[in-house]
Amino acid sequence: MTKLNQILGIAKGVRTRVYSELTQVDKQLAKPDLLTGISRTYTPKDAEGEQIPPESKHVQLKVSDALETIRKKTVEVFDIVATQEFANSGDSGARADIVIDDIALVPSVPVTYLLFLEKQLVDLRTVIGRLPVLDPAYDWTLDTNTGVYKTAPKTTLRTTKVPKAFVKYEATKEHPAQVEVFTEDVVQGSWEVVAFSGAIPDTERIAMLERVEKLINAVKLAREAANDVAVTQQHVGDPLLSYIFNA
């Protein structure tokens, strides 16, 4: 069985390590280049046309993966601090249930832990609010094989400028022909482009924000309820100070 002194010895180290790891995840999510990818495939107009190799850039980070890391790391901190605070408070003291939709998610939570939890959830709300979301200018579909969102293929033409001559006036005995030179865009082939993204739909981010806000309010209500418990007046000052001053 794990002892309280063992938890006290490792809790600080766990919090320091996890917060460092969560900071790194947050920094990665702030780099758009890690979340974007593209595929470009060229098709010449005819068999004799120039062959151009395909181009691609893979998505290096998915928000869904980052969220799973955030969830696991945060669970680790929540649990180690809860173990410490529940043990410190004993079976008595200021406690209350964390209730969502009339269901107690966590019963009889010490007020000290509720204070910790409220701050952590506010910080988590900030992280969720900054999550990268899909560009609404495009229609995205989820590739279930890769877990990455992609757009429908978009085709763009590849053209080259070819010089052309236009005879304005034919040559006569008296005057040479008047020719005007211009360029014409001639289609050589086409590019098919597909964009990829590791971001999430904004509807998912909004739903998470609503849930974390609801949980923050539930924790606040629990804290208020815990602080509303009746207390027994303690008298410890006189014997302690009497000992010091030999009164």
C-alpha positions as CSV (number, residue, x, y, z in Angstrom):
1,M,0.0,0.0,0.0
2,T,1.3,3.4,-0.9
3,K,1.9,5.7,2.0
4,L,1.2,9.5,2.2
5,N,4.9,10.3,2.7
6,Q,5.6,8.4,-0.5
7,I,3.0,10.5,-2.4
8,L,4.4,13.7,-1.0
9,G,7.8,12.7,-2.1
10,I,6.9,12.1,-5.8
11,A,4.0,14.6,-6.3
12,K,6.1,17.6,-7.0
13,G,8.3,15.8,-9.4
14,V,5.3,14.4,-11.3
15,R,3.7,17.9,-11.6
16,T,7.0,19.4,-12.8
17,R,7.5,16.8,-15.4
18,V,3.9,16.7,-16.7
19,Y,3.7,20.5,-16.9
20,S,6.9,20.5,-18.9
21,E,5.5,17.9,-21.3
22,L,2.2,19.7,-21.7
23,T,4.0,22.9,-22.5
24,Q,5.9,21.2,-25.3
25,V,2.6,19.9,-26.7
26,D,1.1,23.4,-26.5
27,K,4.1,24.8,-28.4
28,Q,3.8,22.2,-31.2
29,L,0.1,23.0,-31.6
30,A,1.1,26.6,-32.3
31,K,3.1,25.6,-35.4
32,P,0.7,25.5,-38.3
33,D,3.3,23.9,-40.6
34,L,3.2,20.7,-38.5
35,L,-0.5,20.4,-39.0
36,T,-0.7,20.8,-42.8
37,G,0.0,18.6,-45.7
38,I,-0.5,18.5,-49.5
39,S,-0.4,16.2,-52.4
40,R,0.1,17.4,-56.0
41,T,-0.1,15.0,-59.0
42,Y,0.6,16.1,-62.6
43,T,-1.0,14.7,-65.7
44,P,0.3,15.8,-69.1
45,K,-2.1,16.7,-71.8
46,D,-0.9,13.9,-74.0
47,A,1.5,11.0,-73.9
48,E,4.3,13.1,-75.4
49,G,3.9,15.8,-72.8
50,E,6.5,16.6,-70.1
51,Q,6.4,14.2,-67.1
52,I,6.6,15.9,-63.7
53,P,7.0,13.9,-60.5
54,P,4.3,14.2,-57.8
55,E,4.9,16.4,-54.8
56,S,3.7,15.7,-51.3
57,K,4.1,16.9,-47.7
58,H,2.8,14.8,-44.8
59,V,0.9,16.0,-41.8
60,Q,3.3,15.7,-38.8
61,L,0.9,16.5,-36.0
62,K,-2.7,15.7,-35.4
63,V,-4.8,17.6,-32.9
64,S,-6.5,14.4,-31.9
65,D,-3.2,12.8,-30.9
66,A,-2.2,16.0,-29.0
67,L,-5.5,15.9,-27.1
68,E,-5.0,12.3,-26.1
69,T,-1.5,13.2,-24.8
70,I,-3.0,16.2,-22.9
71,R,-5.7,14.0,-21.4
72,K,-3.4,11.3,-20.2
73,K,-0.8,13.7,-18.7
74,T,-3.5,15.8,-17.0
75,V,-5.1,12.6,-15.6
76,E,-1.7,11.8,-14.1
77,V,-1.5,15.1,-12.3
78,F,-5.1,15.2,-11.2
79,D,-4.7,11.7,-9.7
80,I,-1.5,12.3,-7.8
81,V,-2.7,15.6,-6.3
82,A,-6.1,14.0,-5.5
83,T,-4.4,11.2,-3.7
84,Q,-2.4,13.7,-1.7
85,E,-5.3,16.0,-0.8
86,F,-7.8,13.3,0.0
87,A,-5.3,11.7,2.4
88,N,-4.4,15.0,4.0
89,S,-8.1,15.9,4.6
90,G,-9.0,12.6,6.3
91,D,-12.6,11.6,6.5
92,S,-13.8,14.9,7.9
93,G,-13.5,18.5,6.9
94,A,-14.9,20.6,4.1
95,R,-16.0,18.3,1.2
96,A,-18.6,18.2,-1.5
97,D,-19.6,16.3,-4.7
98,I,-18.7,17.5,-8.2
99,V,-22.1,17.2,-9.9
100,I,-22.9,17.4,-13.6
101,D,-26.5,16.9,-14.8
102,D,-27.5,15.4,-11.4
103,I,-24.7,12.9,-11.6
104,A,-21.8,13.0,-9.1
105,L,-18.7,12.7,-11.2
106,V,-16.5,12.6,-8.1
107,P,-18.0,12.3,-4.6
108,S,-16.9,13.9,-1.4
109,V,-14.0,16.1,-2.8
110,P,-11.9,18.1,-0.3
111,V,-12.1,21.8,-0.7
112,T,-8.4,22.1,-1.1
113,Y,-8.5,19.8,-4.1
114,L,-11.5,21.8,-5.5
115,L,-9.4,24.9,-5.4
116,F,-6.6,23.1,-7.2
117,L,-9.0,21.6,-9.8
118,E,-10.6,25.0,-10.6
119,K,-7.3,26.6,-11.5
120,Q,-6.3,23.6,-13.6
121,L,-9.5,23.6,-15.5
122,V,-9.2,27.3,-16.3
123,D,-5.8,26.7,-17.7
124,L,-7.1,23.7,-19.7
125,R,-9.9,25.9,-21.1
126,T,-7.2,28.3,-22.4
127,V,-5.4,25.4,-24.2
128,I,-8.6,24.2,-25.7
129,G,-9.5,27.7,-26.9
130,R,-6.2,27.8,-28.9
131,L,-6.6,24.5,-30.6
132,P,-6.1,24.7,-34.4
133,V,-9.4,24.2,-36.4
134,L,-10.1,23.4,-40.0
135,D,-10.2,26.3,-42.5
136,P,-14.0,26.9,-43.0
137,A,-13.2,28.0,-46.6
138,Y,-12.9,24.3,-47.6
139,D,-15.0,21.2,-47.4
140,W,-13.2,18.6,-45.3
141,T,-13.7,14.9,-44.9
142,L,-12.0,12.6,-42.4
143,D,-9.7,9.9,-43.8
144,T,-10.4,7.1,-41.4
145,N,-7.3,5.3,-42.4
146,T,-4.9,8.1,-41.4
147,G,-7.1,10.1,-39.0
148,V,-6.3,13.2,-41.1
149,Y,-8.8,15.5,-42.8
150,K,-8.6,16.2,-46.5
151,T,-10.2,18.3,-49.2
152,A,-11.7,17.1,-52.4
153,P,-9.2,17.0,-55.3
154,K,-8.9,20.4,-57.1
155,T,-7.6,20.6,-60.6
156,T,-5.6,23.5,-62.0
157,L,-4.2,23.8,-65.5
158,R,-0.5,24.1,-66.3
159,T,0.1,26.4,-69.3
160,T,3.1,27.7,-71.1
161,K,3.4,30.9,-73.2
162,V,3.9,30.1,-76.9
163,P,4.8,33.0,-79.3
164,K,2.4,33.6,-82.2
165,A,2.5,35.9,-85.2
166,F,-0.5,37.9,-86.5
167,V,-0.2,39.5,-89.9
168,K,-2.0,42.8,-89.8
169,Y,-1.2,43.7,-93.3
170,E,0.0,41.6,-96.2
171,A,3.2,42.6,-98.0
172,T,2.8,44.7,-101.1
173,K,5.2,45.9,-103.8
174,E,5.6,49.1,-101.9
175,H,5.5,47.9,-98.2
176,P,6.6,44.9,-96.3
177,A,4.1,42.9,-94.3
178,Q,3.1,44.2,-90.9
179,V,3.3,41.4,-88.4
180,E,2.4,41.6,-84.7
181,V,4.0,39.1,-82.3
182,F,2.1,38.0,-79.2
183,T,2.1,35.1,-76.8
184,E,-0.7,32.6,-76.2
185,D,-1.2,30.4,-73.1
186,V,-1.2,26.8,-74.3
187,V,-2.4,24.0,-71.9
188,Q,0.4,21.5,-71.2
189,G,-1.3,19.4,-68.6
190,S,-3.1,19.6,-65.2
191,W,-2.3,19.4,-61.5
192,E,-4.6,17.6,-59.1
193,V,-4.1,19.1,-55.6
194,V,-5.4,17.6,-52.3
195,A,-4.8,19.5,-49.0
196,F,-4.5,17.7,-45.7
197,S,-4.9,18.9,-42.1
198,G,-4.3,17.6,-38.6
199,A,-6.7,20.2,-37.2
200,I,-10.2,19.5,-35.9
201,P,-13.6,20.9,-36.8
202,D,-14.5,24.1,-34.9
203,T,-17.7,22.4,-33.8
204,E,-15.6,19.9,-31.8
205,R,-13.5,22.7,-30.2
206,I,-16.7,24.6,-29.2
207,A,-18.2,21.5,-27.7
208,M,-15.1,20.9,-25.6
209,L,-15.1,24.5,-24.4
210,E,-18.8,24.2,-23.4
211,R,-18.0,21.0,-21.4
212,V,-15.0,22.4,-19.6
213,E,-17.0,25.5,-18.8
214,K,-19.7,23.4,-17.4
215,L,-17.2,21.5,-15.3
216,I,-15.6,24.7,-14.0
217,N,-19.0,25.9,-12.8
218,A,-19.7,22.5,-11.2
219,V,-16.4,22.7,-9.3
220,K,-17.2,26.3,-8.2
221,L,-20.6,25.1,-6.9
222,A,-18.9,22.2,-5.1
223,R,-16.4,24.6,-3.5
224,E,-19.1,26.9,-2.3
225,A,-21.0,23.9,-0.9
226,A,-17.9,22.6,0.9
227,N,-17.2,25.9,2.4
228,D,-20.8,26.1,3.7
229,V,-20.3,23.2,6.2
230,A,-20.6,23.9,9.9
231,V,-17.4,24.1,11.8
232,T,-16.4,23.5,15.4
233,Q,-14.5,26.3,17.0
234,Q,-11.0,25.3,18.0
235,H,-9.1,26.7,20.9
236,V,-5.4,25.9,20.5
237,G,-3.8,29.3,20.7
238,D,-3.8,29.6,24.5
239,P,-2.1,26.4,25.4
240,L,0.6,26.9,22.7
241,L,1.4,30.4,23.6
242,S,1.1,29.7,27.3
243,Y,3.9,27.1,26.8
244,I,6.1,29.7,25.0
245,F,5.6,32.5,27.5
246,N,5.4,30.1,30.5
247,A,2.1,31.7,31.5
